[in-house]
Amino acid sequence: MTTSFVQSSFFLLAGIAFIVLLTAKYHIHAFYALLIACFIVGVGVQIPFASILIAMKEGFGRIMQSLGFIIVLGTTLGVLLEHSGSTRVMSNFIIKKTGEKKASLAMSIAGFIVGLPVFCDSGYIVMSGLNQSLAKRTGISVVTMAVSLATGLYSVHCLIPPHPGATAAAATIGLDLGKLILIGTAVAVPGMIIGHVWSLYAGKKLPHVAATSEHVDHAPAPSAVMAFLPVIVPIILITINSFFVIEKNSNSFLQKTFSALGEPVIALSVGIVMALGNFHKLTNKHLGELLREGAEKAGGILIIIGAGGAFGAVLAAARIGEQFSEAIDLHALGIFFPFLLTVILKTAQGSSTVAIITAASIVLPLLPALGLDSEKGKLLAVLSMGAGSMMISHANDAYFWVISRFSGLEMKTMLKTYSVATVLMGSVTLLVVYILSLLLL
């Protein structure tokens, strides 16, 4: 197989273009779009058809081996937190601490915390009633409240496992999940803050939008401590384990214990068991329905991630990364290349998950040329792609319409407020990652 740089570049761009075209315009599921892209690139760079299939199967299998259990368990934990009322309890607890005058800040923080295990669209739907109730009670514009909650959820969705994009990118790049959770959480905070600050400004500049409904929920709910524990404990266990990994020579009982408990699969399982304890009454039938919902919701995510792994394996087999590194001085771009690539993919086709999975597949073979092939470099690369996957959210993003529908905001208002917020969030997060790169590299 001998192909020129121009030929390889053309078919890589053609593959990406087909992913965007099929998912954004024709609404073809991302799984099929990624599979088609595998053949476009593979055949285009003259890989034998049988070899393309072998690479795709191996790539799909590697991703499933790395992420299958984590995605299913993480999704199930989010479902249990929603149905047990834990998300509502966490939100109310934060509001009590901040006061109703700072209700928008409270919703931003609540979104950040609830969003750690819960997907942003699900989190917004679950918390939208409370958000409307607070807007009505305090007189704060729904624009401010909606954008605060939406950006709080979004900031962690794009950067931190077990969310599928960040998790898949870490697995593809070869990055420890504990480190990504720890550093990613810190990096997500400025994004949440700028989202909240912008919501205050936008709420004052635009015509006041009143709340349309009030949230009423009399279902039994757990205490604040019990609501928070299923979220906090798994994060602590995974983070502690990542610190023990550094101490390679240590072989103490404590290390062995936390190494076992801190494995993401075990840590998330612990969170699930704790979340089950928050149900007031749980029948076998209800338990089965909840677990089935978690597994079925995870299934759709897993096939996209698997197809992304297949696409990455074809790109590796095509040796496109080596050709790029020889033809272009990528070292000067550093963290900006993963960011810009993900921005283009996200803006064009709408899904943050698809954008970061596709970008990770392309960036992996380019890490040495970008100067990001060290452990710290891989962390910066994933965070940079996470920042890129934030922007620009607009009409082709499902989350955009979830916010619009459950907050009662028109598309024009959404573009002026939430879409602009995602641009600010991505830019600020990239700035934080750049400062971090100056300290680490």
N, C-alpha and C positions, 0 to 999 in steps of 0.2 A: 504493500500500500504506500504510494508516494503521491501526495497532493501538495499543491502550493499553498502558501499562506492566504493568498487572495481567495482561492477556492474554498479552503476551510472556513474562512471568515464569512464568505457568502452563505454557505449552507448553515453555519451557526446562526447567523442573523435570520435566515429563512425559517429555521426551526423555531426561534423565539417569536418571529412574526406570526407563525401559524398558531402558536400557543395563545398569543394575544387575540388574534382574529377569531379563532374558534370559541374561546371562552367569553370574550367581550361582546362580539357582534352576533354570533350564531348560538350563544348560550350552550355550547357543548361542554359536557362535564370535563373538568381539568384532567381527570385520569386518562381519558381518550385523547385529549389534546397533547398531553405529554408523551403518550405512546406513539402518536403520529410523528411528533417531533423527533423521537428516537430514530425512526426510519428515514426521515428526511435528512438528518445529519449523517447517520451511518452510511446510507446509500450514497449520499453526496460526496463523502470523503473516501468512497470506494472500500468500505469494510465489507467483507463477504456477508451475505444474508444470514447464514448460520451463526457467524460470529456475533452479529448484532443481537440475535435472539439470546445467545449465551450470556453476553454482557448484560442485557436487560434483566434476565432471570437472576443473575448473580447480584446485580445492584438492588433489585427489588428484595431479594432475600436478606441482604446485609442490613438494609434499613428496617425490615420487619424484626430481625434478630435484635437490633439495637433499641427500637422504639415501640414495638408492638404492645408489650405489657404496660409500658409507661403511659402511652396515649389512652389505652382502655381504662386503666385505673384512674388516671387524672381526670378523664371525662366523667367517670362514674362518681368520683368525689364531688365534682361540681354539681352533678344532678342531685345528689343527696343533700348538699348544702342548700340548694334551691328549695327542694320539697319539704325539708325539715323546718324551714323558716329561719335558718341560721343567718342567711344573708340579710334578712330584715332586722334581726336582732343586732347584728354588727353595725348596720347603718344607724339604727336608733341609738345605740351606745355612743357612737362617735358624735351624733347630733347633740346628745345630752352634754357631752364634754365641751363642745365648741359653742353651744348656744344657738338659738334660732336665728339670731342676727347674722350669724356666719354660716347660715344653712348651706349656701353654695360651696363654701370651703369644706363643710362637713361632707357633702355629697361627693366632692372630688376625692377626699381622703377615703371615704367609704368605697367608692369605685375602685380606687387603687388597691385596697385590701381585699375586697370581695373578688376583684379581678385576678388575684394571684392564682386561684384554682379554677375560677369560673370564666368561660369564654365571654368576650365582651358583648356579643349580641344577646346571649342568654342573661348575662348580668344586668344589662339595660332593661330588658323586658321584665325581669323579676323586681327591679328597683324603681321602675317608672311610676308605679302607683304612689309609692312613698315620696318620690320626687315631686309629683303633681300636688300631693297633699301639702307638702312643705311650701311650695310656691304659692298656693292659695292662702295658707295660714300666715305667711310672712309678707306677702305682697311683692316678693322678688319676681322679676320677669322670668317666664319659662325659658327664654333664650339663655339667660345666665345659668339657670339650674340645669337645663338639658346639656349644654356644652360642658359644664363642670363635671357632671356625672359621666358623660360620654368620654371625655378626655382622660378622666381618672382611670376608667376601665381600659381604654385604648393604650395608655402608656405602658402597662405591664403586659398586655396581650402581644405586643410586637417584640418584646425583649426577653421574656422570662419563661423558662419551662415551668409547668408541663404544657404550655401553649404550643400547638403543633409546629408553627413556623420556626420559632427559636429552638425547639427541641430537635427538629429535623436538621436544621443548620448546624447545631452543635455536633450531632451524630455524623453528619457528612464531613465536616471539617476535622473532627476528632478532638473535640473539646470536652472537658469534664463538666458535667451538669451542675455540680455543686458550686464551682467557681462562677459559672454563668449566672446562677441564681443570686449569689451573693453580690457580685459586682453589677449585674444587670438591674437588680432592685435599686441600688444606689443611683445608677445612671438614669433610671426611669423617673426618679423623683423630680429633677428639673423639668422634664417633659410634662409631668402632671401639673407642676406649678405654673408654667407658662400657659398651659391650657386653661387653668383657672383664672389667671390674670386677664387673658384675652376674653374669657366669658364675661367678666365684670365690665370690661370696656365695651364689648359688643352689646351687652344688655342695656347699657346707657345710651348708645348711639342709635340703636334700632327702635322702632315703635314698640311700646310695651305689649307683651303677649301674656294674657292671663291664663291661669290654669283652667282646664276644662273639667276635671274630675277629681275626686278625693279618694284616697286609698283607705279602704276599710278591710281589716283582716283580723278576725277573732280566733284564728286557729292557735292552739297551744304552741308555745315556742320555747326553746331551751334558754338557759341563762346566758349572759354575755360571755362568761368564762368558757362554758361548754361550746358556745357558737364559734369562738375564736380558735380553740385548741385544734380542731381538725385541719385548720389552715396553717397554724404556726408550727405545730410539732413536726410535720413532715419536712418543712423548710429547715428547721433547726437540725434535724437528724441528717439530712443530705449535706448541709453546710459543714457540720462537725466532721462528717466522714471525709469531706474534701480536704480538711486540715490534717487529718490523720494520714491521708495519702502522701502528704509531704514528708512526714516522718517515716520513711521507708524502713528504717532499721529497727523501729520500735515493734515489739511483738507482745505487748502486754494484753492482759485480759480485757482491759478497757478499750483498747484499740480494736481487738477482735469483735467485741460486742457492738461498738459503734460502726465498724465496717460492715457488719451484717445489717444492723438497723438502718444505716445510712444509705444502703443501696436504694436507688429511687423506687424500685418495684416494692421493696419491703416498706419503705417510708410512706409511700402512698397507700399501701394496704393498711398501715397503722391509722392513717387519716380516715380511711373509709370505715374502719371498725369504730373509731371515735364518733364519726358522723352518724353512724347507725344508732348510737346511744342517745342521739338528740331527738329521736322521734317519740312523740307522746305515746302513740300506740301503733305498732307495726305488725300487721298480719303477714303470714307467709305469702299470700297472694300479692299484697302491696309490695313486699320486698322483691318478689320476682319481677313485678312490673318495673320497679325502679332500676334494678340491675339490668333488665333487658333494655330499658331506655338508654342507660349509660353505654352498654355494649353496641347498640345499634347506632347511636350518635357517633361513637368512636370509629365505627366501620367506614363511614364516608370519609373521615379524615385519613384513616390509614391507607386507603387505596390511592389517595392523592400523594401522600408521602412516599408510598412504595413506587409509584410511577416517577416521582421526582428522583428517587434513588436509581431507577433504571436509566433515566435520562443522563444522570451524572456518570453512570458506568459507561455509557456509549461515548460521552465526551472524553472520558479518560482513555478509552480504547482508540479514539481518533487522534489522540496526542495533540489536541488543539491548544492546550495550555503551553506545551513546549514551543509550538510555533509562535504563539503570541509573545512569549518571553524573549524569543530570539529576534522578533521583528520590531517590537515596541519597547521603549524604556518605561516599563510599568512601575519600577521602583519609585519614580518621582511622584506617582499618583498615590501610592500607599493605601490608606483607609478610604480615600475618596473614590476609588474605583468601585469597590463593593457597594458603597452608598449610592453612587450615581446609577449603577446598573440596576439596583433594586428599586430605586425611585422610578426609573423608566418602566420597569415591569409592573410595578404597583399601579402607577398612574394609568397605564394603558389597559390593563385587564381587571383591575379592581380588588383582587384578593391579596391581602398581605401574606397569607400562608403560601399561596402559589408563587408569589413574587420572591419570597426569601428562599423557598425550596429550590426554585429554578436558579436563582442567583448563586446559591451555595454550590450547586453542581458545576457552574461555570467558574466560580472563583477558586475552588479546591486545587486544580492543577496550576493555577496562577500564583498561589501563595508564595513560593520561593521568589518569583520575579517581582512580586509586590513588597517583598521584605517582611512578610507576615507568616513565615513558616515555623516560628517559635511558638511555644505555649502561649506567651503573652500576645504575640501577633495574631494567633488564631482567635483569642478572646476578643481582640479589637476588631477583627474582621467580622465576627458574628454580631457584635454590638453595632458596627457600622451598617451592616445589612438590616438589622432590626430598626435602626433609625430611618433607613431608606424605605422600609416597608410601611412606615407611618404616613408617607406623603405620596401622592395627594389623593385623599379620599373624596370622591364625588359621586356622580349618579350611577357609575358602574360598580359601586361597592355595596354589598348587601347590608352592611352595618349602617351605612348612610341612610338607607331607607327604614331600617329598624328605628333609628333615632327620630326620623321625620314622622313616622307613623305613630309612635308611642308618646311623642311630645306635642304633636299637632302643629309642627312647624312646616311651612311651605318650602318647596325646593329652593326658591330664590333666597330665602332667609338662611337655609342650610348652607348654601354655597358661600354666603357672606360671613357666616359664623363658624360652623364646624369645619368646612373645607379649609378655610384660612387657618383655623386652629391646628389642623394636621400639618400644614406647611411650617408653622412656627415650632410645633413639637419636634418634627423631624430635624429642623435646622438647629434648634437648641441642643437636642440629643447628640447630633453630629459634633457640635462644638465641644460638648462634654467629653465625647470619645476622643476627639483630637487632643484636648488637654491631657487626657489620660495617656494617650500615646506618647506625649512629650515626657511624661513621668516614667513610663514603663520601658520604652524602646531606646 
